[in-house]
């Protein structure tokens, strides 16, 4: 797995753990793992989509990296007029990013990096996109280190 895939795997596992605790059966797509080209045609709403960018090292030859990350919650507004599900899912994203101290349980086997923290950088305003799809993106930074073997 690439670093981006490992990060998305851990985030997906953490979010799925929180969804299971809330007894919600919601699809969580990690773009680098699920290889979704056309999100709109492949999704059933509500859905959560995880996207990451290229890891950025903290300095020359540093083992510490920062990984920009976007977690988007989408619901079909016609099915969620009171926005109840939308609010629940946004809260779950907050819990999964802000409330986990130990990420070891969420990492894949034989992982090359170790997550030390996931920090919410900003939350975008909810918008109606496409055909009545309510969406909101949480911008995060994942702080990780290469594991030395």
N, C-alpha and C positions, 0 to 999 in steps of 0.2 A: 504494500500500500504506500501511496505517496503521503507526504506530511499532511497535505490538504485533506486527503481521504481519511487519515487517522483522526484528524480534528473533527471532521464531519461525522465520522462514526461515533466518536465519544459524545458529541452534542446530540446526535439522534438517539443514542441509548439513554442519555439523561432525560431528554424530553419524553421519550416513550415510557420511562420509569414514572415520571410525574403524571403522564396521561393515564397510565394503568392505575396509579394510586387514586386518581379522580374518577376511575371507572368510565373513561372515555375511549372510544375506538376511533381514532383519528389518524389518517395517513400522515407520515412524516417523511418527506423526500429530502435526501442529501444529494445535491446535484452531481458531485464528483463520484458518488457511489452508484447512483441510480441511472446516470447517463440519460437524463430527460432532455430532449431537444426542444419540444414544443409543450411547455408547461400547461398552457390553456387546454389543449386537446386531451391531455393525459390525466387530468386531475378530477377527482370528485371532491366537492366541497362539503365541509370545511377541510382545510389542508394546511400543513406547516411545511415551508421550504427553507432549507439551510443552504447558504452559498458562502464560499470562502474565496479569498484572493491569495496571491502568492505570499508566502511567509517572508517577513522582513527581518534580517538579523539586526541585533542591537548594535553591533559594531563589527569591525574587521575580524573575521575568524571566530566570532562569538558563538557559543553554543546556545545562547538565549535568542528566541525569535518571537516576533509579534505577528499574529495572523489576523488580518481584517476579516470580519464575518458579518453576514446579514441573515437574520432569521425573520421570515415573512409569514404572517398569519393571514389566511384568506377564508372568508365565508361567503356563501351565496346569500345576498341580502334578502331575497324573496323567501328563503327558508329561515332567516334569522332576523325578523323584523325588529325585535326588541334588543337585538345585539347581545343576547345572553351568552351564546356560544362564543362569539367573538371576544367578549370580555373574559370568559373563562380561559380561553386559549392564550390570550395576552398575559394573564396572570401566571399561567403555567410556564410561559417563556421566561418571565421574570424569576420565578422560583428556580427553574433549571439553570439559569445563567448566574443568578445572584446567590442562590442558596446552597450551592454544593462546595464543600471545602476540599474533599478528597476525590480527585478525578480518576484515580487508579482503577476503580471498579468499572468504569465506563470505557476504558481504552481497549483496543483490540489486542489479541495475543501477539507477542513478538513486536510490540510497538517500538518505533524508533525515537519518538518524542514523548515527553511527559508534560501534561498540562499543569501549570501552577495556579492559574486563575483565568476566569472569563469575566471581563469587565464590560458593562453596558456603557457605550460611548454616547449614544443618543437614541431617541425614539422618534421616528417620523410620525407626522399626523396621519390618522386614518384617512384613506381616500377611497372613492368608488372608482374602480377600474373596469374597463371593458363593459360587459353586460351585467350590471348589478352585483359585481364582486367587491365586497368590502375588504380592504387589505391594509395592513400596517406592518412596517419593517422596523425591527430593533437592530441597531448597529452596535456591534460588539468588537472587542479586541480580545483574542485568545493569547495568553502569555504561556509560552512553552519553552522547554529546553531539550536539546538533543541528548539522548542517553548514550553514554560512552560504554562500549562493550570491551 
